[in-house]
Amino acid sequence: MRATMQANTNYNKCSATWHEDNQDGRWRAYSYEELTSRDKASLDIFWLKDASLEDSDSLPEPGVLAAEIVEDLRAALAQFELIAEDLGEEVVNEETDDSF
């Protein structure tokens, strides 16, 4: 089932396979009212907290965070360029428009 779900990029077009006559079906849509009527139901995702972000006073300045993100993205891109080259693909550097 997982491969089927991953292959289907249009999740909103999936049709339910579960219904009263076929309770073995794996795909079932629930309405908002059905979900919220359940005991202890909560659609609040604020419980998903990053413990490192609890003290916002100790966070670096936005510019520092942006620079760190740029550095991480450049390092990741360099790794993907090496992978592509290992696979025999020509990689074009968009900054200089040169081929590696």
N, C-alpha and C positions, 0 to 999 in steps of 0.2 A: 504494500500500500504506500509506503514511503516514496518509492521510486515513482509511483503514479502521481502522487501529490506534487513532487518536485517537478515532474515533467509538465504538469498542467499549470501554466502561468496565469490562467484566467480563473482564479478561485471563485470569483463571484458568479461564474457561469456553471459551477458544479451543481448537479441536481442531487437531491437527497436520496439516499439508498435505504434509509431507515424510515419506516412508517408502521402504523399499528398492525398491518398484515405481515410485515417483514421486519421483525424486531432484531434480526441478525445484521441488518444493514449498518455500515460503519459511518456513513456520512449523514449527519442530521443538522438541520438548521434550527436555531432557537431564536425566538423573538426576544426583543429587549424586555418585554413584560414577563416572559417565562424566566428569564435569567434573574431579574430583580425580585421576583416573587419568592425565590428560594431563601431558605433560612441562612443567614450569614453571607448572603451574596453581596459582593462589592465589585464594582468595576473601577474602583479607585486604585491606580497603580503607584501611588505615592509611597507605598510600603517598599517599593523597589528603590532603595537608597544606596548610594555609594558612600560608605563610611568615611572615605577620605575627603568627601565634600561637606561633611557636617559642619566644619568650622570654616565658614566662608571668609572670615577675616584673615586666614592664613594662606589663602589662594594667591598665586602670582598674578601680576597685572595682566590684563587681556592681551597686550602686545607680546608679552613673554610667552603666554600660552599659544598664541598664533604662531610665533616663531618656532616653538617646539613642534607644533603640528606640521608646519612646513618641512622641518628637518626630518621628521618621521616619514612623511609622505615621499620626500625625495629619496630616502634610504630604501623604502619599499619599492619605489619605481626602479631604482637601480637594480634591485634584486630581480624584478620581473624582466628587465631588459636582459640580464644575464641568462635567465631561463629561456627567453625567446631566442636568444642567440644560440644557446645550447641545442635548441630544437630546430635550428637552421633558418630562422626568420630574420629578415633584415629589419633592424630597428632604426627608426628615424628620430633624431633628437629634435624635438619641436622648438627648443630654445635657440639652437644654432642652425636648424634645418639641415644638419649633417647626418649622413648615414654612418652607423658604427660598423 
